[in-house]
């Protein structure tokens, strides 16, 4: 049974679970690029109220667990969708052949986009040159239109 089905049939069973527990119920239980777990977790996030979404963000920022950065990336992208952006989720792990942004948020007028980069800590600096390169590569591929 998928997370969405579990939520719809018995939300109380999932309501107070930690985000790591929720992910463990999705697919094979690990967030990987193009995996069933990722698709299922993102679909689940799209159907839950804002309160658990906020709690999941706090879980990711307040505690250390495997793939918390990937979970936070999906939570933040869901927030973007709820704010009215057309969101293209990015990759969890970058590759040499794929643009490594965490999310691409297209404004409703479809003339502007935001490249989103998510971090679980402030220990790392975001290199703006890398983001500028993502932007350049996205424009070349016209990925946001």
ROMIGU-596913 format. One record per atom (N, C-alpha, C): x, z, y; residue in three letters. Coordinates in pm, whole numbers, plus 50000, padded with zeros to 5 digits. Each point is the difference from the previous one (the first is absolute). Layout:
<drenzas>
DRENZA      xx      zz      yy    aa
DRENZA       X       Z       Y   ALA
...
</drenzas>
This chain:
<drenzas>
DRENZA      xx      zz      yy    aa
DRENZA   50085   50000   49882   UNK
DRENZA   49915   50000   50118   UNK
DRENZA   50090   50000   50124   UNK
DRENZA   49970   49915   50097   UNK
DRENZA   50082   49989   50120   UNK
DRENZA   49979   50120   50093   UNK
DRENZA   50092   50017   50092   UNK
DRENZA   49986   50108   50099   UNK
DRENZA   49872   49985   50081   UNK
DRENZA   49967   49878   50036   UNK
DRENZA   49878   49975   50079   UNK
DRENZA   49878   50042   49919   UNK
DRENZA   49998   49963   49872   UNK
DRENZA   49888   50039   49914   UNK
DRENZA   49992   50152   49985   UNK
DRENZA   50116   50063   49983   UNK
DRENZA   50003   50147   49991   UNK
DRENZA   49946   50062   50128   UNK
DRENZA   50041   49946   50114   UNK
DRENZA   49955   50053   50129   UNK
DRENZA   49849   49984   50016   UNK
DRENZA   49951   49883   49963   UNK
DRENZA   49857   49974   50017   UNK
DRENZA   49915   50083   49904   UNK
DRENZA   50049   50024   49879   UNK
DRENZA   49920   50074   49902   UNK
DRENZA   50011   50152   50015   UNK
DRENZA   50118   50048   50041   UNK
DRENZA   50019   50145   50010   UNK
DRENZA   50108   50032   50104   UNK
DRENZA   49969   49982   50128   UNK
DRENZA   50101   50022   50103   UNK
DRENZA   50059   50140   49999   UNK
DRENZA   49923   50098   49956   UNK
DRENZA   50050   50137   49996   UNK
DRENZA   50120   50018   49909   UNK
DRENZA   50011   49914   49898   UNK
DRENZA   50114   50009   49908   UNK
DRENZA   50131   49957   50065   UNK
DRENZA   49992   49919   50104   UNK
DRENZA   50120   49950   50067   UNK
DRENZA   50021   50060   50139   UNK
DRENZA   49896   50057   50053   UNK
DRENZA   49999   50041   50140   UNK
DRENZA   50118   50090   50041   UNK
DRENZA   50038   50094   49919   UNK
DRENZA   50105   50095   50038   UNK
DRENZA   50134   49972   49934   UNK
DRENZA   50015   49884   49942   UNK
DRENZA   50126   49965   49934   UNK
DRENZA   50106   49960   50101   UNK
DRENZA   50123   50032   49968   UNK
DRENZA   50117   49958   50078   UNK
DRENZA   50016   49849   49983   UNK
DRENZA   50052   49934   50100   UNK
DRENZA   50015   49854   49993   UNK
DRENZA   50084   49957   49881   UNK
DRENZA   50098   50079   49961   UNK
DRENZA   50082   49967   49884   UNK
DRENZA   49914   50000   49873   UNK
DRENZA   49905   50092   49990   UNK
DRENZA   49910   50002   49886   UNK
DRENZA   49910   49877   49999   UNK
DRENZA   49952   49962   50116   UNK
DRENZA   49914   49881   50011   UNK
DRENZA   50076   49877   49951   UNK
DRENZA   50123   49986   50044   UNK
DRENZA   50082   49884   49960   UNK
DRENZA   50021   50000   49849   UNK
DRENZA   50016   50116   49941   UNK
DRENZA   50024   50007   49856   UNK
DRENZA   49880   49949   49920   UNK
DRENZA   49881   50003   50059   UNK
DRENZA   49880   49949   49934   UNK
DRENZA   49985   49849   50014   UNK
DRENZA   50077   49939   50088   UNK
DRENZA   49988   49856   50030   UNK
DRENZA   50092   49918   49910   UNK
DRENZA   49945   49901   49935   UNK
DRENZA   50080   49909   49917   UNK
DRENZA   50096   50076   49911   UNK
DRENZA   50129   49964   50007   UNK
DRENZA   50104   50067   49920   UNK
DRENZA   50052   50125   50070   UNK
DRENZA   49944   50034   50116   UNK
DRENZA   50037   50124   50066   UNK
DRENZA   50117   49993   50094   UNK
DRENZA   50052   49881   50028   UNK
DRENZA   50112   49981   50092   UNK
DRENZA   49967   49888   50097   UNK
DRENZA   50034   50020   50126   UNK
DRENZA   49980   49896   50101   UNK
DRENZA   50117   49905   49997   UNK
DRENZA   49975   49879   49953   UNK
DRENZA   50100   49893   49994   UNK
DRENZA   49940   49877   50066   UNK
DRENZA   50084   49916   50056   UNK
DRENZA   49952   49878   50064   UNK
DRENZA   49917   49918   49901   UNK
DRENZA   49882   49958   50045   UNK
DRENZA   49908   49914   49924   UNK
DRENZA   49953   50062   49868   UNK
DRENZA   49999   50133   49992   UNK
DRENZA   49957   50066   49876   UNK
DRENZA   49852   50035   50006   UNK
DRENZA   49943   50024   49882   UNK
DRENZA   49861   50044   49992   UNK
DRENZA   49982   50133   50070   UNK
DRENZA   50097   50091   49984   UNK
DRENZA   49991   50131   50064   UNK
DRENZA   49990   49984   50152   UNK
DRENZA   50079   49913   50055   UNK
DRENZA   49999   49976   50144   UNK
DRENZA   49865   49944   50045   UNK
DRENZA   49951   49900   49929   UNK
DRENZA   49870   49940   50035   UNK
DRENZA   49889   50103   49990   UNK
DRENZA   50004   50079   49894   UNK
DRENZA   49896   50100   49978   UNK
DRENZA   50006   50111   50106   UNK
DRENZA   50121   50045   50034   UNK
DRENZA   50016   50105   50101   UNK
DRENZA   49951   49950   50136   UNK
DRENZA   50037   49879   50037   UNK
DRENZA   49956   49944   50128   UNK
DRENZA   49849   49983   50004   UNK
DRENZA   49941   49957   49891   UNK
DRENZA   49855   49986   49994   UNK
DRENZA   49933   50136   50013   UNK
DRENZA   50055   50100   49935   UNK
DRENZA   49949   50137   50011   UNK
DRENZA   50006   50049   50144   UNK
DRENZA   50114   49979   50066   UNK
DRENZA   50013   50045   50139   UNK
DRENZA   49895   49937   50090   UNK
DRENZA   49961   49878   49968   UNK
DRENZA   49903   49929   50085   UNK
DRENZA   49858   50055   49987   UNK
DRENZA   49974   50081   49898   UNK
DRENZA   49862   50047   49981   UNK
DRENZA   49983   50151   50021   UNK
DRENZA   50106   50070   50035   UNK
DRENZA   49988   50144   50019   UNK
DRENZA   49981   50032   50148   UNK
DRENZA   49946   50118   50031   UNK
DRENZA   49985   50040   50140   UNK
DRENZA   50136   50028   50065   UNK
DRENZA   49999   50018   50130   UNK
DRENZA   50123   50020   50076   UNK
DRENZA   50069   50133   49969   UNK
DRENZA   49925   50103   49966   UNK
DRENZA   50061   50132   49977   UNK
DRENZA   50101   49997   49887   UNK
DRENZA   49967   49948   49881   UNK
DRENZA   50104   49994   49897   UNK
DRENZA   50115   49907   50037   UNK
DRENZA   49971   49895   50073   UNK
DRENZA   50106   49910   50044   UNK
DRENZA   50100   50075   50086   UNK
DRENZA   49950   50082   50091   UNK
DRENZA   50087   50082   50085   UNK
DRENZA   50080   50099   49916   UNK
DRENZA   49936   50059   49901   UNK
DRENZA   50068   50096   49913   UNK
DRENZA   50110   49932   49920   UNK
DRENZA   49975   49878   49954   UNK
DRENZA   50101   49927   49924   UNK
DRENZA   50123   49971   50089   UNK
DRENZA   49976   49967   50125   UNK
DRENZA   50111   49978   50091   UNK
DRENZA   50082   50129   50015   UNK
DRENZA   49932   50113   50014   UNK
DRENZA   50070   50128   50009   UNK
DRENZA   50076   50032   49872   UNK
DRENZA   49941   49968   49885   UNK
DRENZA   50069   50020   49872   UNK
DRENZA   50132   49922   50001   UNK
DRENZA   49995   49876   50044   UNK
DRENZA   50119   49913   49999   UNK
DRENZA   50106   50048   50098   UNK
DRENZA   49956   50053   50113   UNK
DRENZA   50094   50043   50103   UNK
DRENZA   50051   50143   49977   UNK
DRENZA   49921   50080   49929   UNK
DRENZA   50035   50141   49988   UNK
DRENZA   50069   50040   49871   UNK
DRENZA   49996   49913   49900   UNK
DRENZA   50056   50036   49869   UNK
DRENZA   50082   49884   49946   UNK
DRENZA   50097   50034   49920   UNK
DRENZA   50083   49897   49939   UNK
DRENZA   49949   49970   49859   UNK
DRENZA   49970   49874   49973   UNK
DRENZA   49963   49955   49866   UNK
DRENZA   50032   49852   49990   UNK
DRENZA   50010   49954   49876   UNK
DRENZA   50038   49862   49976   UNK
DRENZA   49902   49903   50066   UNK
DRENZA   50053   49902   50067   UNK
DRENZA   49922   49892   50062   UNK
DRENZA   49909   50047   50113   UNK
DRENZA   50030   50113   50060   UNK
DRENZA   49915   50048   50110   UNK
DRENZA   50003   49903   50118   UNK
DRENZA   50112   49933   50022   UNK
DRENZA   50008   49902   50107   UNK
DRENZA   49907   49881   49976   UNK
DRENZA   49986   49959   49874   UNK
DRENZA   49912   49890   49965   UNK
DRENZA   49855   50041   50020   UNK
DRENZA   49968   50123   49960   UNK
DRENZA   49864   50051   50020   UNK
DRENZA   49967   50008   50148   UNK
DRENZA   50094   50050   50079   UNK
DRENZA   49977   50010   50145   UNK
DRENZA   49981   49861   50060   UNK
DRENZA   50077   49904   49954   UNK
DRENZA   49987   49862   50047   UNK
DRENZA   49857   49950   49978   UNK
DRENZA   49945   50026   49882   UNK
DRENZA   49864   49955   49971   UNK
DRENZA   49896   50076   50082   UNK
DRENZA   50022   50130   50021   UNK
DRENZA   49908   50080   50081   UNK
DRENZA   50000   49949   50144   UNK
DRENZA   50118   49977   50056   UNK
DRENZA   50011   49952   50139   UNK
DRENZA   49936   49862   50013   UNK
DRENZA   50021   49914   49903   UNK
DRENZA   49937   49867   50006   UNK
DRENZA   49848   50010   49992   UNK
DRENZA   49949   50096   49925   UNK
DRENZA   49854   50020   49995   UNK
DRENZA   49949   50047   50136   UNK
DRENZA   50076   50083   50068   UNK
DRENZA   49963   50042   50136   UNK
DRENZA   49992   49877   50091   UNK
DRENZA   50096   49910   49987   UNK
DRENZA   49998   49877   50079   UNK
DRENZA   49875   49918   49976   UNK
DRENZA   49959   49990   49875   UNK
DRENZA   49877   49929   49966   UNK
DRENZA   49879   50066   50067   UNK
DRENZA   49997   50133   49996   UNK
DRENZA   49887   50073   50059   UNK
DRENZA   49999   49991   50153   UNK
DRENZA   50116   49971   50057   UNK
DRENZA   50007   49980   50145   UNK
DRENZA   49960   49859   50041   UNK
DRENZA   49973   49914   49903   UNK
DRENZA   49952   49866   50030   UNK
DRENZA   50103   49890   49987   UNK
DRENZA   50120   50032   49955   UNK
DRENZA   50102   49899   49978   UNK
DRENZA   49975   49930   49866   UNK
DRENZA   50045   49876   49990   UNK
DRENZA   50005   49932   49872   UNK
DRENZA   50139   50031   49945   UNK
DRENZA   50006   50077   49892   UNK
DRENZA   50127   50054   49952   UNK
DRENZA   50049   49924   49877   UNK
DRENZA   50125   49960   50006   UNK
DRENZA   50070   49947   49884   UNK
DRENZA   50100   50105   49958   UNK
DRENZA   49977   50065   49884   UNK
DRENZA   50097   50100   49955   UNK
DRENZA   50134   49934   49972   UNK
DRENZA   50106   50072   50029   UNK
DRENZA   50134   49948   49972   UNK
DRENZA   50048   50039   49862   UNK
DRENZA   50125   49976   49977   UNK
DRENZA   50063   50035   49872   UNK
DRENZA   50044   50146   50003   UNK
DRENZA   50001   50063   49884   UNK
DRENZA   50054   50135   49989   UNK
DRENZA   50152   49996   50003   UNK
DRENZA   50054   49903   49930   UNK
DRENZA   50145   49984   49993   UNK
DRENZA   50034   49859   50048   UNK
DRENZA   50093   49992   50090   UNK
DRENZA   50040   49871   50053   UNK
DRENZA   50080   49918   49900   UNK
DRENZA   49998   49871   50021   UNK
DRENZA   50082   49909   49920   UNK
DRENZA   50066   49902   50095   UNK
DRENZA   50098   49930   49950   UNK
DRENZA   50069   49904   50086   UNK
DRENZA   49912   49880   50035   UNK
DRENZA   49898   49973   49918   UNK
DRENZA   49917   49883   50024   UNK
DRENZA   49866   50032   50067   UNK
DRENZA   49966   50127   50012   UNK
DRENZA   49872   50041   50060   UNK
DRENZA   50024   50083   50126   UNK
DRENZA   49915   49982   50099   UNK
DRENZA   50009   50079   50123   UNK
DRENZA   49957   50142   49967   UNK
DRENZA   50079   50098   50043   UNK
DRENZA   49981   50137   49955   UNK
DRENZA   49921   50092   50089   UNK
DRENZA   49906   49949   50077   UNK
DRENZA   49919   50089   50084   UNK
DRENZA   49905   50083   49914   UNK
DRENZA   49955   50114   50056   UNK
DRENZA   49906   50087   49927   UNK
DRENZA   49856   49954   50019   UNK
DRENZA   49973   49940   50112   UNK
DRENZA   49866   49948   50027   UNK
DRENZA   50005   49902   50114   UNK
DRENZA   49909   49907   49998   UNK
DRENZA   49984   49905   50111   UNK
DRENZA   49856   50011   50044   UNK
DRENZA   49980   50046   50123   UNK
DRENZA   49866   50023   50053   UNK
DRENZA   49967   49893   50101   UNK
DRENZA   49900   49921   49969   UNK
DRENZA   49955   49892   50087   UNK
DRENZA   49887   50051   50089   UNK
DRENZA   50015   49984   50130   UNK
DRENZA   49895   50040   50094   UNK
DRENZA   49874   49918   49974   UNK
DRENZA   49883   50056   50034   UNK
DRENZA   49874   49927   49977   UNK
DRENZA   49997   49862   50066   UNK
DRENZA   50069   49982   50114   UNK
DRENZA   50000   49869   50065   UNK
DRENZA   50089   49899   49929   UNK
DRENZA   50076   50047   49900   UNK
DRENZA   50086   49919   49914   UNK
DRENZA   50112   49929   50076   UNK
DRENZA   50028   50046   50122   UNK
DRENZA   50108   49940   50077   UNK
DRENZA   50125   50088   50006   UNK
DRENZA   49985   50124   49954   UNK
DRENZA   50113   50093   50003   UNK
DRENZA   50003   50079   49870   UNK
DRENZA   50120   50044   49965   UNK
DRENZA   50016   50080   49878   UNK
DRENZA   50102   50110   50025   UNK
DRENZA   49991   50105   49921   UNK
DRENZA   50093   50111   50005   UNK
DRENZA   50069   50010   49865   UNK
DRENZA   50132   50007   50001   UNK
DRENZA   50076   50024   49879   UNK
DRENZA   50013   50152   49987   UNK
DRENZA   49950   50055   49889   UNK
DRENZA   49996   50145   49981   UNK
DRENZA   50110   50042   49904   UNK
DRENZA   50070   50106   50038   UNK
DRENZA   50105   50059   49917   UNK
DRENZA   49969   50149   49991   UNK
DRENZA   49994   50054   49879   UNK
DRENZA   49959   50138   49976   UNK
DRENZA   50115   50079   49940   UNK
DRENZA   50022   50121   50049   UNK
DRENZA   50104   50088   49947   UNK
DRENZA   49941   50138   49976   UNK
DRENZA   50048   50068   49894   UNK
DRENZA   49952   50134   49968   UNK
DRENZA   50083   50108   50068   UNK
DRENZA   50107   49961   50065   UNK
DRENZA   50088   50096   50066   UNK
DRENZA   50062   49935   50123   UNK
DRENZA   50046   50082   50091   UNK
DRENZA   50069   49945   50117   UNK
DRENZA   50151   50002   49980   UNK
DRENZA   50045   50023   49876   UNK
DRENZA   50143   50003   49971   UNK
DRENZA   50063   49861   50009   UNK
DRENZA   49917   49896   49988   UNK
DRENZA   50050   49863   50005   UNK
DRENZA   49954   49934   50127   UNK
DRENZA   50087   49920   50057   UNK
DRENZA   49963   49925   50119   UNK
DRENZA   49949   49863   49958   UNK
DRENZA   49899   49954   50070   UNK
DRENZA   49949   49865   49976   UNK
DRENZA   50082   49905   50086   UNK
DRENZA   50065   49907   49936   UNK
DRENZA   50083   49902   50069   UNK
DRENZA   49907   49894   50060   UNK
DRENZA   49993   49998   50132   UNK
DRENZA   49911   49904   50066   UNK
DRENZA   50043   49856   49978   UNK
DRENZA   50127   49978   49972   UNK
DRENZA   50046   49865   49967   UNK
DRENZA   49938   49951   49870   UNK
DRENZA   49982   50092   49905   UNK
DRENZA   49936   49963   49874   UNK
DRENZA   49855   49962   50025   UNK
DRENZA   49930   50079   50081   UNK
DRENZA   49861   49968   50033   UNK
DRENZA   49990   49867   50074   UNK
DRENZA   50093   49976   50091   UNK
DRENZA   50001   49873   50073   UNK
DRENZA   50021   49883   49903   UNK
DRENZA   50083   50022   49899   UNK
DRENZA   50022   49896   49898   UNK
DRENZA   49873   49978   49918   UNK
DRENZA   49930   50109   49964   UNK
DRENZA   49873   49985   49928   UNK
DRENZA   49905   49915   50084   UNK
DRENZA   49992   50033   50128   UNK
DRENZA   49909   49926   50090   UNK
DRENZA   50036   49852   50003   UNK
DRENZA   50129   49971   50015   UNK
DRENZA   50046   49862   50004   UNK
DRENZA   49964   49927   49872   UNK
DRENZA   50026   50063   49885   UNK
DRENZA   49972   49937   49871   UNK
DRENZA   49851   49982   49978   UNK
DRENZA   49920   50096   50045   UNK
DRENZA   49854   49987   49987   UNK
DRENZA   49950   49883   50084   UNK
DRENZA   50052   49987   50122   UNK
DRENZA   49958   49890   50086   UNK
DRENZA   50038   49864   49940   UNK
DRENZA   50118   49995   49940   UNK
DRENZA   50043   49876   49937   UNK
DRENZA   49906   49962   49887   UNK
DRENZA   49961   50100   49921   UNK
DRENZA   49910   49974   49887   UNK
DRENZA   49854   49995   50044   UNK
DRENZA   49973   50035   50125   UNK
DRENZA   49864   50007   50053   UNK
DRENZA   49910   50083   49907   UNK
DRENZA   50055   50113   49956   UNK
DRENZA   49935   50084   49901   UNK
DRENZA   49875   50069   50056   UNK
DRENZA   49991   50018   50130   UNK
DRENZA   49888   50074   50054   UNK
DRENZA   49887   49911   50048   UNK
DRENZA   50007   49872   49983   UNK
DRENZA   49891   49913   50046   UNK
DRENZA   49923   49942   49886   UNK
</drenzas>
